[in-house]
Amino acid sequence: MVDTALIGWSRAQFALTACYHWVFVPLTLGLAVIMAVMETLYVVKKDEFWKRTAKFWQKIFGINFAVGIATGIILEFEFGTNWSNYSWFVGDIFGAPLAIEGIFAFFMEATFVAVMFFGWNKVGRKFHLAATWLTGIGASISALWILVANGWMQHPVGMEFNPDTVRHEMVDFWAVVSNPVAISKFFHSVLSGWMTGSVFVIGISCWYLLKKREIRFAKASIRVASAVGIIGTLAVMFTGDSSALHVAKYQPMKLAAAEGLEDGGPRAPFSIVPGVEIPGMLSILATHDIDGFVPGINDLLDGYVAPDGTEVLSAEAKKERGDMALAAFKAYRENRETDPAAAAEAKKVLEENVEYFGYGYIDDKEELVPDVWLVYWPFRIMVGLGCFLLLLMILVLWFERKNRIEKMRWLQWVSLCSIPLVYMAGQAGWIVAEVGRQPWAIQDLLPVKAAVSSLSKGAVMTTFFIFVAVFTLFLVIEIRIMINAVRKGPETGAEDGTAAVEGAQAGDR
Amino acid sequence: MGFSGRMVSVWRFYVDGFRNMTWGKPLWYLIILKLVILFAVLRVFFFQPVLAGKTDEEKSDHVGTELAVRAADAE
């Protein structure tokens, strides 16, 4: 029997690493767009002010990029060490997108980022602008491959299980890449990065306004960032809506947990907080139909008949199918060399039941319910903060356009204090996505208790605390370097924007 | 400019870029420090892949056995 504490520590370590990684990624994605827009303004308007403004944010981008670089590699270490069964079981489906991402990220980082930082005054303006945009586009495409891999774990498609190799083999690359869960996850995650970058730039710019420094630079940065942020947030809402449809279709237990919905039905209510509901709203979100049927936790455990007449199996029935799949898997492997007929029969049974393979590891149907509290509240935090930040960006843009933002110290303070909130929203979103799909490492195919490696709990605990120490150290270093860079500022010597901005010249000339 | 000339230009571009760095230098030290911690410490001493050193067939057998044993635990 696998020690439940080992599973817990392995999950905690992975969660810690992933959350840390996601501190850097969204700011990279968001700042990349904002600084590229600023540099575009420089190229179009031929105004040195925009060049200096773009350079300052490129410096901040560079600090974040340098400290965040390679944090994702630790996740790959953990796949091989802590989740070796999983790593082998997923086969090349997981490996291929990650390999593409690794190669792509390397070439992107070695070329476009280098041109962006080293190329000022060495390459043409348009060439440099192209490198800046390609840095952002490359980072987003890099994220695509990671999210294709993640999307496959949430909704496995395009593969066949090979019981000889004990691996899933890709039979349809396009199905894996165009997985609807991966696509909506990609846009939702990348666009949430735009939000992060925007709120970050607005917050730092408001700090300058509070200090009555670099007024033109701060207002210009607020203007660009809030425009990018509003577009990004509206798009995040749109992609969140399509995500909800996919979750309802492919991971209904996650949706039921996110809503704390014990018993489902048509006109399912959306819970704002416990006890406060909007009737029918969940049905609209999950099915785009107020009369749409949304199954609750009990429906999913006990089985139900969908409105279209489809019978959805109960947890017990799925477990029976899972037991059959696992028994057939064992029988196949035992007989494949000695009794080909028995092996062929076992393989047939396995193929008929393989979609429920993971249910064979489930002892009690309650294991199929994720921690409702840990899904319900982060969902509200994510949505609530998203709405708040959208309102904030609209207000900031409005008052900037009305030329009143300099006098609105309360709004400047709120903007500055909102920087941690946008990170909280992003982290909460990932908690909903990942805790909500428990107990599955791969939806319906492999629970975490089968995916985890047989290691000693002490070894995982040791590396967990090493990571806490190392990550904290690097985070403190990053924050200190960034604060120093912000304090130094773009050094706009005059408000006409034509003065030297030595500190903003991204150093690496 | 020929191919080799272009390659020399690219090489010089990178060398000049690194040589003339100001605020970027400490970031590179940080990146190198991090990579040393990741690959020379964590990877070597703490994160050795469980299946490393095995042939594909041995890996299949190992994971197949693990999955079968855990299924038996669940029964």
Interface residues (C-beta under 8 A of the other chain):
Chain A: M1 V2 K59 G62 I63 A66 V67 I69 A70 I73 I74 F77 E78 G80 T81 S84 N85 S87 W88 F89 A114 F117 F118 G119 K122 P163 D164 T165 V166 R167 D323 L326 F329 K330 R333 G360 Y361 I362 D363 K449 A450 S453 S454 L455 A459 T462 T463 I466 V470 F474 I477 I481 A485 G507 D508 R509
Chain B: F13 Y14 D16 G17 F18 N20 M21 T22 W23 G24 P26 L27 W28 L30 I31 K34 L35 I37 L38 L42 R43 F46 F47 Q48 P49 V50 L51 A52 D56 K59 S60 H62 V63 G64 E66 L67 A68 R70 A71 D73 A74 E75
